[in-house]
Amino acid sequence: MAAPLIIRLPRPTYLVVLALMIGVAPIGLYGGEDHPLQATVSALTLLYLIPVLAAFYIARTATIVSGEAITVRALFGRTRLPWDQVRGLSVTGRNIYAVAQDGGALRLPCVRLADLHAVAEASDGRLPELPAAVLKPAPSAHRR
C-alpha cells in the first residue's frame, strides 16, 4: 500500500498572507482617530485576524487520497468518503468532485485536472488508470 497523496495549496500562496498583512497595517495600527501619527492598538487592530485566518485556511485546506478513502480537510472539520461509497469523479469547469453512491458530490479542494493521474494511482486501483498530464508549450506570439 502506497503512502497517502496529500494535495494542498502551493507554498507561494502564503504571499497572499504577507500582502494582506501589509495592506492591513496602515488601517490596523494608524486607523485610530486619537493619534493618527502614532501607532496605536484599537478595535481596528482586530483586522489582523484576516491574514491570520487566511494563513490558517491555506495551511488547513487539503485533499488526502489513500487506498481506503478520500479525505477532504476544510477550514473547520473534515469529511471522509470511503472508496466503497465512491461512484466516480466528476469534472465541472475547474472543480473536481467525488460522486458518492447516494448521488451526492464532494468537492475536492486543491485538486486540478493535472492531478487526476496521481489521484488514480493513489486510489490503489479503485479508479481507472488515467494518463499523466502533458505540458504544452505556450503558443508563440510570432507567426511563422
N, C-alpha and C positions, 0 to 999 in steps of 0.2 A: 504494500500500500504506500502510495506516494505522500509526501508532505502536503498539507493543505495549501491551496493557492489563495493568497491574500491580495486583493486588488483594492487599492486605495488611491486617493488623490495624490498627484505628484508633489514632491517636496517644494518646488518653486511656488506652489500655491500659498505658502506661508508669506510670500512677498506681499500678498493682499493684506495680511495682518499688519505688516510693517507700514504699508500705505495708510491703512485705517488709523493706526496709532499716530502717525504724523498728521493726518487730517483732523483728528480729534483734539490734538494738543492745544491749538490756539483757543478752541471753544472751552475745552475741559479745564484748562488752567487759567486762562485770561478772560474768560467769559463773564466773570462776576462784575457787578456794577460798582462795587465799593472801591476796588483798587485795580483799574484797568491796566496799569503799567507793571503791576507786581503779580506774580503767580500766586494764586490762592486756591484753597480747597473749598469747593462749594458743591451745590447739588449738581451742577453741570459736570463735575468730575466723574459722576456715575456714567458718563458717556464712554469712559474707558472700558465699560463692560462689553461694548460692541466688539472691539477687537479680541477681547478675551473669549467671548462666545464664538467668534469666527475661528479662532485657533482651536477651540475645543471641537467645533464641527469638523474641521479639517482632520484633526487627529483621530476622531471617533468614527467617521463615516467610512465604511468599507464593505466589500463583499468577500466572503470566505467560502471557497468551494473545496469540498473534501469528498472522499469516496462515500461518505454516509449522508451528507446533506449540503444544502446551500444555506448559508447563514448571512443575513443582512444585518449589519450594525448601523444604527442610525444615531442621531444626536442623543435621543433618550430611548433606551431599550434596544432589543434585538429580536429578530424573527428567524426561526429555523424551519426550513422546509426539507424534510427527508426526501431522498430520491424516489422512494416508492409512491410519494404523493405528487411528483412532478410529471406532468404530461409532456412538456417540451419547453422550448424557449420561443419567445416572440420578439420580433424587432419592429418597433414603431418609431419611425423617424430616427432620432439618435438614442432612443431609450431601448434597453434590453429588459425583457420581463421573463420571469419563470412562471409558466402557466401551471396551475395546480389541477389535480383531478376533478375537484369540485367546480372548476370553471373560473375561480379567482386567479388573479395575477399579482405577482410580487415584483416590483421594480428592483433591478439590481444596480445600485448606485456605483459609480466609478467604472462600470464595465462598458467598454466600447466595442464596436464591431471587430476591431483588430484583436481583441482579447478572446474572441469566441473559440479560437483554436486551443488556447491554453485552458479555457473553461472545460472544453470537451475532453482534453487529456486528463485534467484533474478529477473528472467525474468517474474515473475508473470504468469506462465503457458504458456508462449509463446514457450518455449522449452519443449520437453518431459522430464518427471522425470527421472533422472539418478541416479544410485546407488552411495552411498558415497564410496570414495576410501578406500580400506582395506590395512592397512600397513602389509607387510610381513616381518618376521624376516630375517636377513641376513643368508645366508647358512653357516652352521658350517664348520670350517676348519678341524675338527676332523671327521674321518669316524668311524661309529659305527660298 
